[in-house]
Amino acid sequence: MERAGEVRPLLPPQGPAGLSSAGAVCILLKSALGAGLLSFPWAFGRAGGAVPALLVELGSLVFLVSGLAVLGYAAALSAQPTYQGVVRAVCGAAVGKLCEVCFLLNLFMISVALLRVVGDQLEKLCDSLYPNGTLSGAPLSPPWYADQRFTLSALCVFVIFPLSVPKEIGFQKYSSILGTLAACYLTLVIILKYHLQAESLGWPEPSQPSRSPSWASIFSVIPTICFGFQVGHPGTTVPCCWGSAGSILDHGDTIPCRGVAGKGTHSMSSGGCRAGQKPLGMGESVTGHPWVWEGRHWVWELSLHGAPAAPLLVLQCHEACVAIYSSMRNQSFLHWIAVSVVSMLICLLIYSLTGLYGYLTFGEAVAPDVLMSYPGNDPVVIVARLLFGVSIITIYPIVVLLGRSVVRDVWVTPKHRAMVVPEVQEQRSRVALTVTWMATTLTIALFVPDIGKVIELIGGISAFFIFIFPGLCLVCMTGTRTLGPRKKAALITWGVLSVLGGAFVCGQSAALAVLGLLR
């Protein structure tokens, strides 16, 4: 192993064209700032308060930084530029093949989930601009250009596709800066809304937790908080009140709710039931979806517009970290550690402030999508939703870049993998893969209504890339170095703990998904 004070590059630097430290921090930070940011206030409530949630965050951060350090060191020793290549070189061909399959499946479903989230944000924005109703109560159809199929398709063609074509991940540093600033705006809005709520909105103080924190409640939010440092999107849980048909009430604002037959306005928990409405009773359901008692009210666990649940589909910064490290100008191990720690500390600050102030504002009544707890016609919230969509858009090109590398590794034999491909042929194959990837994921996101159930079931695979594969790499690398018995035992123990922690989080996510389907 390297001596503690040694800063010699483990791989030859890639020259002045390499990625700078600031660029690496921006890309790593953006890879970790995803749609899970919206669900952190809800996770704070589920954990029983801010203190238990912050403790889970700090515990998760140790494993996250450890995984990044291990993967960076393994990338340097193996001289592989991709995550799956590192695992294959360090852990063997069998584990490498498993990594490729899991990687490809996870990235593909992440792409679908991201487009679902972006489409969801676009539809909510269109709803705020074109309310679904008139003063007489008659429904008013939005114009054709406000339809999600048109807006999302146009966005993919004119914005996402140009960002996804470039070959190197270093190009993404420019869009990552924009995406990070957009995520920071969301955090700033939540903080300001908390401090200004008494004067501007007149909301009451949030109630104290109705239950003391328990180990079960704390463990239940580990996937949300741990995967929150990635990309996930919460299913929106809302209480139901009888009322006018076909609308969701968000503090007086209405947005379309498809598939609601007959009765039912779904009133956000912070808004409560309106005059002439009453909560739905036990055992009653709307369009086949059961209502569940959760704390103080009946709720319908509804994933708006098919968006997947928070702890489940994720793009981890761990999946992108090997590509980022391989593109860096300064590839010394200590420098990589510094980049990883700075990125994760900034993530910790953004996630903690968002979760804390969102929870303090609404208490346990906070919606899993915290923006749904605010007035839908508030211009500041509309801008926050728009910028949040921009933040998610900047993640998709990173997923496509990683997905292309996996497809090439899966279909290209080791003999041809080492051959130099002509620039023209490489460019054509890159554009063809990008078009195919985007067209397939966009079609599934728009026209497969039940894909969210599949996403939830396989979402736990993400734990492999945060915990399991880094732990296996650590254990395997200890056998290739001359180490003292204590140091070797400590590294192996940590690697085993990482693997066991990943197995627990993966199993818990899968179990929660199965229970959700069986309700």
C-alpha positions in Angstrom: 0.0 0.0 0.0 1.1 3.6 -0.4 2.7 5.3 2.6 0.4 7.8 4.3 2.3 10.9 3.2 3.0 9.8 -0.4 1.3 11.8 -3.1 2.9 10.2 -6.2 0.3 9.4 -8.9 -0.6 5.8 -9.0 -1.4 6.1 -12.8 0.4 8.4 -15.3 -1.3 11.8 -15.4 -3.3 12.4 -18.6 -1.7 15.8 -19.3 -3.2 19.3 -19.4 -6.3 18.0 -21.1 -7.2 16.0 -18.0 -10.1 16.9 -15.7 -9.3 19.5 -13.0 -9.9 19.1 -9.3 -12.8 21.5 -9.4 -14.3 19.8 -12.4 -14.0 16.4 -10.7 -15.8 17.7 -7.6 -18.6 19.2 -9.7 -19.3 16.0 -11.6 -19.0 13.8 -8.5 -21.2 16.2 -6.7 -23.9 16.3 -9.4 -23.8 12.5 -9.6 -24.7 12.4 -6.0 -27.4 15.2 -6.0 -30.5 13.6 -7.5 -34.2 13.4 -7.0 -33.6 11.8 -3.6 -33.2 15.4 -2.4 -37.0 15.8 -2.5 -37.6 12.9 -0.2 -35.1 13.8 2.6 -37.7 15.8 4.7 -40.0 12.8 4.5 -37.2 10.5 5.5 -36.4 12.8 8.5 -40.1 12.3 9.6 -40.0 8.6 9.1 -36.8 8.3 11.1 -38.5 9.9 14.1 -36.9 13.3 14.0 -33.8 15.2 12.8 -31.3 13.6 15.3 -31.8 10.0 14.2 -31.8 10.9 10.5 -28.6 12.9 10.8 -27.0 10.0 12.6 -28.0 7.7 9.8 -26.6 10.2 7.3 -23.2 10.4 9.1 -23.0 6.6 9.3 -23.8 6.2 5.6 -21.2 8.9 4.8 -18.5 6.8 6.3 -19.3 3.9 3.9 -19.8 6.2 0.9 -16.4 7.8 1.3 -14.7 4.5 2.0 -16.2 3.0 -1.2 -15.0 6.0 -3.2 -11.5 5.6 -1.8 -11.4 1.9 -2.5 -12.6 2.3 -6.0 -10.1 5.0 -6.8 -7.2 2.9 -5.5 -8.5 -0.1 -7.4 -8.8 1.9 -10.6 -5.2 3.1 -10.2 -3.8 -0.4 -9.5 -5.8 -2.1 -12.4 -5.3 0.8 -14.9 -9.0 0.3 -15.9 -11.1 3.4 -16.9 -14.5 1.9 -16.1 -16.2 0.6 -13.0 -16.9 -2.8 -14.5 -13.3 -3.1 -15.8 -12.0 -2.4 -12.3 -14.1 -5.1 -10.7 -13.2 -7.6 -13.4 -9.5 -6.9 -13.1 -9.5 -7.0 -9.2 -12.1 -9.6 -8.4 -11.9 -11.9 -11.4 -13.9 -12.6 -14.6 -17.0 -14.1 -12.9 -17.5 -11.2 -10.5 -16.7 -8.9 -13.4 -19.5 -10.4 -15.5 -22.0 -10.1 -12.7 -21.0 -6.5 -12.3 -21.5 -5.9 -16.0 -25.0 -7.4 -16.0 -26.0 -5.5 -12.8 -24.5 -2.3 -14.1 -26.3 -2.4 -17.4 -29.6 -3.3 -15.9 -29.3 -0.6 -13.2 -28.2 2.2 -15.6 -31.0 1.4 -18.0 -33.7 1.5 -15.4 -32.1 4.7 -13.9 -32.5 6.3 -17.4 -36.1 5.4 -17.5 -36.6 6.6 -13.9 -34.9 9.9 -14.7 -37.1 10.5 -17.7 -40.2 9.7 -15.6 -39.1 12.3 -13.0 -38.4 14.9 -15.6 -41.7 14.2 -17.3 -43.4 14.5 -13.9 -41.9 17.9 -13.3 -42.8 19.1 -16.8 -46.4 18.0 -16.3 -46.6 19.8 -12.9 -45.2 22.9 -14.5 -47.7 22.8 -17.3 -50.5 22.2 -14.8 -49.5 25.4 -13.0 -49.6 27.3 -16.3 -52.7 25.7 -17.6 -55.1 24.8 -14.7 -57.3 21.8 -15.4 -60.6 23.5 -14.9 -62.8 26.6 -15.5 -64.8 28.9 -13.2 -67.9 26.9 -14.2 -66.2 23.7 -13.1 -66.1 22.2 -16.6 -62.8 20.5 -17.4 -60.4 22.4 -19.7 -58.1 20.4 -21.9 -54.5 21.7 -22.0 -53.1 22.6 -25.4 -51.3 19.9 -27.4 -47.9 21.4 -26.7 -48.4 21.0 -23.0 -48.8 17.2 -23.3 -46.1 15.3 -21.5 -45.4 13.1 -24.6 -44.6 16.2 -26.6 -42.7 18.2 -24.0 -40.5 15.3 -22.9 -39.8 14.1 -26.4 -38.8 17.7 -27.5 -36.6 18.0 -24.4 -34.8 14.8 -25.2 -34.2 15.7 -28.8 -33.1 19.4 -28.4 -31.4 19.4 -24.9 -30.6 15.9 -23.5 -29.3 14.3 -26.7 -26.7 17.0 -27.4 -25.5 16.7 -23.8 -25.3 12.9 -24.1 -23.2 12.6 -27.3 -19.7 13.8 -26.1 -17.2 11.0 -25.5 -15.4 12.2 -22.3 -17.0 12.6 -18.9 -15.0 15.8 -18.5 -17.5 17.6 -20.8 -20.2 17.1 -18.2 -18.5 19.5 -15.7 -20.2 22.5 -17.4 -23.7 21.1 -17.1 -22.9 19.7 -13.6 -22.2 23.2 -12.4 -25.6 24.3 -13.6 -27.3 21.3 -12.1 -25.6 21.7 -8.7 -26.6 25.4 -8.5 -30.2 24.4 -9.4 -30.2 21.9 -6.5 -28.8 24.5 -4.2 -31.6 26.9 -5.1 -34.1 24.2 -4.0 -32.3 24.0 -0.6 -32.3 27.8 -0.3 -36.0 28.0 -1.0 -36.8 25.4 1.7 -34.7 27.3 4.2 -36.2 30.7 3.4 -39.7 29.3 3.4 -39.2 28.0 6.9 -37.9 31.3 8.3 -40.6 33.3 6.4 -43.6 31.0 6.9 -45.1 32.9 9.9 -45.0 36.2 8.1 -45.8 35.2 4.5 -47.9 32.0 4.7 -49.2 32.0 8.2 -48.7 28.2 8.7 -48.8 26.8 12.2 -45.8 25.4 13.9 -45.2 21.8 12.9 -46.4 19.3 15.5 -44.0 17.2 17.5 -43.3 13.6 16.4 -46.3 11.5 17.3 -44.0 8.6 18.2 -40.5 8.3 19.7 -37.7 7.1 17.3 -37.4 3.3 17.2 -34.8 1.0 15.6 -37.4 -0.1 13.1 -38.2 3.4 11.9 -34.5 4.3 11.7 -33.6 1.2 9.7 -36.6 1.8 7.4 -35.1 5.1 6.1 -31.5 3.8 5.6 -32.1 3.0 1.9 -33.7 6.4 1.4 -30.9 8.3 3.1 -28.1 6.2 1.8 -29.5 6.1 -1.8 -30.5 9.8 -1.4 -26.8 10.6 -2.1 -27.6 9.3 -5.5 -30.7 9.6 -7.7 -34.1 8.4 -6.6 -37.6 9.8 -6.7 -40.2 9.4 -4.0 -43.6 8.0 -4.6 -46.0 10.7 -3.4 -48.1 9.6 -0.4 -51.2 11.7 0.1 -54.3 11.4 2.3 -57.6 11.2 0.6 -60.7 13.3 1.1 -64.1 12.8 -0.6 -64.8 15.7 -2.9 -64.9 16.7 -6.5 -63.7 14.1 -9.0 -60.3 14.0 -10.7 -58.1 16.5 -8.9 -55.3 16.7 -6.4 -55.4 19.5 -3.9 -52.1 21.2 -3.0 -53.0 24.0 -0.6 -55.9 25.0 -2.8 -54.1 24.4 -6.1 -55.5 21.6 -8.3 -53.6 19.4 -10.8 -54.9 16.6 -12.9 -55.1 13.1 -11.4 -55.6 10.4 -14.0 -57.4 7.2 -13.2 -59.5 8.5 -10.3 -63.0 7.1 -10.9 -66.1 8.8 -9.4 -65.2 10.3 -6.1 -62.0 11.5 -4.7 -60.0 14.6 -4.3 -56.6 13.8 -2.9 -55.8 16.5 -0.4 -52.2 17.0 0.6 -51.7 16.2 4.3 -50.5 19.7 5.1 -53.7 21.1 3.6 -56.2 18.8 5.4 -59.8 18.1 4.3 -61.9 20.9 3.0 -65.4 21.7 3.9 -67.9 19.0 2.9 -65.2 16.4 2.7 -64.4 13.5 5.0 -61.5 11.0 5.1 -61.8 7.7 3.4 -62.5 4.8 5.7 -60.5 1.6 6.3 -60.8 -0.9 3.5 -62.1 1.5 1.0 -60.1 2.1 -2.1 -59.9 4.2 -5.3 -59.3 2.4 -8.6 -57.9 -0.6 -6.9 -55.3 1.1 -4.7 -55.6 0.4 -1.0 -55.5 3.1 1.6 -53.2 2.6 4.5 -53.2 4.0 8.0 -49.9 5.8 8.6 -49.6 7.7 11.9 -52.4 10.2 12.0 -54.3 9.8 8.8 -55.3 7.5 6.0 -53.0 7.6 3.0 -52.9 6.2 -0.4 -49.4 5.3 -1.5 -49.5 6.7 -4.9 -46.6 7.3 -7.2 -47.6 10.3 -9.2 -47.4 9.7 -13.0 -45.6 6.5 -12.4 -42.5 8.0 -10.8 -40.5 5.3 -8.9 -40.0 5.3 -5.2 -37.2 7.1 -3.5 -34.8 4.5 -2.2 -34.9 2.5 -5.3 -33.5 3.6 -8.6 -30.3 5.5 -8.3 -27.3 6.7 -10.2 -24.6 6.5 -7.7 -21.5 8.7 -7.7 -19.7 5.4 -7.1 -20.7 4.2 -10.6 -19.3 7.4 -12.1 -16.3 7.7 -9.8 -13.9 5.4 -11.8 -14.6 7.3 -15.0 -14.1 10.6 -13.2 -10.8 9.4 -11.6 -9.5 8.1 -14.9 -10.1 11.5 -16.5 -8.4 13.5 -13.7 -5.2 15.5 -14.4 -3.9 14.7 -10.9 -4.4 11.1 -10.1 -2.5 10.8 -6.8 -4.4 8.8 -4.2 -4.4 11.5 -1.5 -5.7 14.0 -4.1 -8.5 11.6 -5.0 -9.4 11.2 -1.3 -9.5 15.0 -0.9 -11.9 15.3 -4.0 -14.1 12.5 -2.6 -14.3 14.0 0.9 -15.0 17.5 -0.3 -17.8 16.3 -2.6 -19.5 14.1 0.0 -19.3 16.9 2.7 -21.0 19.3 0.3 -23.6 16.7 -0.4 -24.1 16.1 3.3 -24.6 19.8 3.9 -27.1 20.2 1.1 -29.1 17.0 2.0 -29.0 17.8 5.7 -30.2 21.4 5.3 -33.0 20.3 2.9 -34.1 17.4 5.1 -33.9 19.4 8.4 -35.7 22.6 7.3 -38.3 20.7 5.2 -39.1 18.5 8.3 -39.1 21.5 10.7 -41.6 23.3 8.3 -44.2 20.6 8.0 -43.3 18.0 10.6 -44.5 14.5 10.0 -47.1 15.9 7.5 -44.4 16.6 4.9 -45.1 14.9 1.6 -42.5 12.5 0.1 -42.0 15.1 -2.6 -41.4 18.1 -0.4 -42.4 20.5 -3.2 -45.9 19.1 -3.1 -46.3 20.4 0.4 -46.0 24.0 -0.8 -48.6 26.0 -2.6 -48.5 24.9 -6.2 -49.2 28.5 -7.5 -46.2 30.0 -5.6 -43.8 31.5 -8.2 -40.8 30.7 -6.1 -41.9 27.0 -5.9 -42.6 27.0 -9.6 -39.1 28.2 -10.3 -37.7 25.6 -7.8 -39.5 22.8 -9.7 -38.2 24.1 -13.0 -34.6 24.3 -11.8 -35.0 20.9 -10.1 -35.9 19.5 -13.5 -32.8 21.1 -14.9 -30.8 19.5 -12.2 -32.2 16.0 -13.1 -31.6 16.6 -16.8 -27.9 17.1 -16.2 -27.6 13.7 -14.7 -29.0 11.7 -17.6 -26.0 12.3 -19.9 -23.7 10.8 -17.3 -25.9 7.7 -17.2 -25.8 7.4 -21.0 -22.0 7.8 -21.0 -21.6 5.0 -18.4 -24.2 2.9 -20.2 -22.3 3.1 -23.5 -19.2 1.8 -21.8 -21.0 -1.2 -20.4 -22.6 -2.0 -23.7 -19.2 -2.0 -25.4 -17.7 -4.2 -22.7 -20.6 -6.7 -22.9 -20.6 -7.0 -26.7 -16.9 -6.6 -27.5 -14.6 -9.5 -26.9 -11.4 -9.0 -24.8 -9.3 -9.4 -28.0 -11.1 -6.6 -29.9 -11.4 -4.5 -26.7 -7.6 -3.8 -26.8 -7.7 -2.8 -30.5 -7.6 0.9 -31.5 -10.9 1.9 -33.1 -10.8 4.5 -35.9 -12.2 7.9 -34.8 -14.9 7.9 -37.4 -16.1 4.4 -36.5 -16.0 5.3 -32.8 -18.1 8.4 -33.4 -20.7 6.6 -35.4 -21.1 3.8 -32.9 -21.3 6.4 -30.1 -24.0 8.3 -31.8 -25.9 5.1 -32.7 -25.7 3.8 -29.1 -26.8 7.1 -27.7 -29.8 7.3 -30.1 -30.8 3.7 -29.4 -30.5 4.2 -25.6 -32.5 7.4 -25.5 -35.2 6.2 -27.9 -35.7 2.9 -25.9 -35.8 4.6 -22.5 -38.0 7.4 -23.7 -40.5 4.9 -25.2 -40.6 2.9 -22.0 -41.0 6.0 -19.8 -43.9 7.3 -21.9 -45.8 4.2 -22.8 -45.2 1.5 -20.2 -47.4 2.4 -17.2 -46.3 -0.3 -14.8 -42.6 0.0 -15.2 -42.4 1.6 -11.8 -43.1 -1.8 -10.1 -40.2 -3.4 -11.9 -37.9 -0.5 -11.0 -38.9 -0.9 -7.3 -38.1 -4.6 -7.3 -34.6 -4.2 -8.8 -33.7 -0.9 -7.2 -31.8 -2.6 -4.4 -29.1 -3.6 -7.0 -27.7 -0.2 -6.4 -26.4 -1.4 -3.1 -23.9 -3.6 -5.0 -22.1 -0.5 -6.4 -22.0 1.4 -3.1 -21.2 -1.4 -0.7 -20.7 -4.9 -2.1 -18.3 -4.4 -5.1 -16.1 -1.9 -3.2 -16.0 -4.4 -0.2 -15.0 -7.3 -2.5 -12.3 -5.1 -4.2 -10.9 -4.2 -0.8 -10.7 -7.9 0.3 -9.2 -9.0 -3.0 -6.6 -6.2 -3.0 -5.3 -7.2 0.5 -4.1 -10.4 -1.0 -2.0 -8.7 -3.5 0.0 -6.5 -1.1 2.4 -7.2 1.7 0.7 -6.0 4.8 1.1 -6.4 8.5 -1.3 -8.9 10.2 -3.3 -6.2 12.0 -3.6 -3.9 9.0 -4.6 -6.8 6.8 -7.2 -8.0 9.3 -8.6 -4.5 9.7 -9.0 -4.1 5.9 -10.6 -7.5 5.5 -13.0 -6.8 8.3 -14.0 -3.5 6.9 -14.5 -5.1 3.4 -16.7 -7.9 4.9 -18.7 -5.3 6.9 -19.3 -3.3 3.7 -20.5 -6.4 1.8 -22.8 -7.4 4.7 -24.1 -3.8 4.9 -24.8 -3.8 1.2 -26.6 -7.2 1.4 -28.8 -5.8 4.2 -29.7 -2.6 2.3 -30.4 -4.5 -0.9 -32.6 -7.1 0.9 -34.4 -4.3 2.8 -35.2 -2.4 -0.4 -36.4 -5.5 -2.2 -38.6 -6.5 0.8 -40.1 -3.0 1.0 -40.9 -3.2 -2.7 -42.5 -6.6 -2.4 -44.6 -5.5 0.6 -45.7 -2.5 -1.4 -46.8 -4.7 -4.3 -48.7 -7.0 -1.9 -50.7 -4.3 -0.2 
